[in-house]
Amino acid sequence: MSNKTMSMRYGMHWSRTKKAVKRAAGGRCARCGGQYLLTVHHIDGNRRNHVRSNLTVLCEPCHREVHEMENPT
């Protein structure tokens, strides 16, 4: 995804915010402790709510599982 697309979806400061959140989490997934393929998850589902208490670090597999639990098919 391009930086412009990311800015449109998540807001102008998203890149800086996600780096800070990952650093504060010690570079580890909050669910499994993994250190690879890390993402930042918006707990309330609002991509523009970057309040620190609404953000958590998840590896891609855990992030996918969380979304599957939120939206079962």
C-alpha positions in Angstrom: 0.0 0.0 0.0 1.4 3.4 -0.9 2.1 6.1 1.7 -0.6 8.3 0.1 -3.2 5.5 0.4 -2.2 4.8 4.0 -2.5 8.4 4.9 -6.0 8.5 3.3 -7.1 5.4 5.3 -5.4 6.0 8.6 -4.6 9.7 8.8 -1.5 11.7 8.2 0.6 10.6 11.2 -0.1 6.9 11.0 3.4 5.9 10.0 4.9 7.7 12.9 2.2 6.4 15.3 2.6 2.8 14.4 6.3 2.9 14.8 6.0 4.4 18.3 3.4 1.8 19.3 5.6 -1.1 18.1 8.5 0.4 20.0 6.5 0.8 23.2 5.4 -2.8 22.9 9.0 -4.0 22.8 8.6 -5.2 19.2 6.4 -8.2 20.3 2.8 -9.3 19.6 0.5 -8.7 22.5 -1.2 -12.2 22.1 1.6 -14.6 21.3 4.9 -12.7 21.9 6.0 -13.2 18.3 8.5 -10.7 16.9 7.8 -11.0 13.1 5.2 -9.6 10.7 4.0 -7.1 13.4 0.9 -4.9 12.7 -0.9 -2.4 14.9 -4.6 -3.2 15.6 -7.3 -0.6 16.4 -9.2 -2.2 19.2 -12.4 -0.3 18.5 -12.2 -0.9 14.7 -11.9 2.9 14.0 -8.9 3.3 11.8 -8.6 7.0 12.7 -8.8 6.5 16.4 -5.1 6.6 17.3 -5.5 7.0 21.0 -2.8 4.8 22.5 -5.2 2.9 24.7 -7.0 1.9 21.4 -3.9 0.4 19.8 -2.2 -2.9 20.3 0.6 -4.7 18.5 -0.3 -8.1 16.9 1.6 -10.3 14.5 -0.2 -10.9 11.2 -1.6 -14.4 12.2 -3.0 -13.1 15.5 -4.3 -9.9 13.8 -6.2 -12.1 11.3 -7.6 -14.3 14.1 -8.8 -11.3 16.0 -10.7 -10.0 13.0 -12.1 -13.4 12.3 -13.4 -13.6 15.9 -14.9 -10.1 15.5 -16.6 -10.9 12.2 -17.3 -14.7 12.0 -18.7 -15.9 8.8 
